Amino acid sequence: MTEQSAALYVHFPYCVSICPYCDFDRQATGFASIPRYVDAVATEIAGQRRRPIHSVFFGGGTPSLMGPEQVERLLSAARQSLDVLPGCEISLEANPGECSPERLAGFRMAGVDRLSIGVQSLHDPTLALLGRRHSAEEARTAYRAAREGGFDNVNLDLMLGLPGMEVSGWLETLDGAIELGPEHLSCYILTVDERVPMGRDVASGRLRLPDDDAVAEQYEATAARLAGAGYERYEVSNWARPAWACRHNLTYWRDEPFIGVGAGAAGWLDGVRTKNTPSPRRYMASIAAGAVERVEAERPTRLTQAEDFLALGLRLREGIEPRQFEARFGMSLSEALGDVTEQLIQAGCLESVADRLRIAEGSVLVTNELLLRLHEALAQGVPYAGDEPTRSGDASLQPSAEQQQVALPI
């Protein structure tokens, strides 16, 4: 039986500066340790069990701060230790400030074939509000540099629902991005955590986010504009030209296995969800000691896995396949959810198309509310008594004494 292929996520936590809305694992210090960090990640990759890999994604942080030779080193480690499949999608996130044609050509020569540029906005005052270090013109220059560097698969990250944003201003950015002609556009609605500076400003009233109706208007305008430009929405926040959907993104939404390497990287492999320590210092020390320190490692309950299957799959336009749910969990969706599915179909919130269940186009913005309804039904329908998540009872999940962090052998 052929083993299911997995994705490889490589986390690079260093940034030149920290954006006020960002709550990812990242730091704006310690740049002298980057070579040692790359060495540690290469070692972690080398310790993986050999398995087929269909995508590699360098995320962060700001992975474009690495030199092309460092990216090549990590890809070489992956090819030596893993079965990197022909046609494997290899993506790298980049800030416009690191996007010279020469640098991008170096990444392309190293094996990267998909570039994701963190544009966020094509409106200079908005970029200043977001703490971005580039201008709108520098973002456009970065896109042109990607083309000059040999990339024929480019994504632009954009943000809507920002403080003070109106539909007209958002569409100026969106139309500017469409005019550039990328293969893929990620359009994220801003959400802020109260622990980050922008979140504290929103909580205190110093900044005001658009209300739900205004955000809905921006999102609906996005969907209409991109559909008219030939882009297909394949996930709530992601649009692509036909055949250009991100394979790595689809790995997450289809609840497929992925390996996470680097400080703060998460993984879902062999029935275990993991997260490495987010501290680069602790991460490098643990690798040097022969084990990767983890802050999370557990086998989710059957109920949690069923919830994840629905929560992830229903974000996709393709939806979920009920037969796959039954094959995985040993019960039909109707057994797991009772009458709720049919009720939501009758209400026009869900629809069954070509033997798949998906959220109706007009209900995309209430996805979270629909998932809550489904999860409440799952809690009644999926038996899980005694199926508690495994944290430390398994010999492969050994917590350390200090912070119940988990170190697994490399």
RABEL-V262261 format. One record per helix or strand of 2 or more residues. SS is the DSSP state (H for helix, E for strand). FROM is the first residue (numbers start at 0). TO is the last residue. If there is no record, write none. Layout:
BEGIN
ss=SS from=FROM to=TO
ss=SS from=FROM to=TO
END
This chain:
BEGIN
ss=E from=5 to=11
ss=H from=30 to=45
ss=E from=51 to=59
ss=H from=62 to=64
ss=H from=67 to=80
ss=E from=82 to=93
ss=H from=95 to=97
ss=H from=100 to=109
ss=E from=113 to=119
ss=H from=123 to=128
ss=H from=135 to=147
ss=E from=153 to=159
ss=H from=166 to=179
ss=E from=183 to=188
ss=H from=196 to=203
ss=H from=211 to=227
ss=E from=230 to=234
ss=E from=237 to=240
ss=H from=246 to=252
ss=E from=257 to=260
ss=E from=265 to=268
ss=E from=271 to=275
ss=H from=279 to=287
ss=E from=290 to=298
ss=H from=301 to=312
ss=H from=321 to=328
ss=H from=332 to=336
ss=H from=339 to=345
ss=E from=349 to=352
ss=E from=355 to=358
ss=H from=360 to=380
ss=E from=405 to=408
END
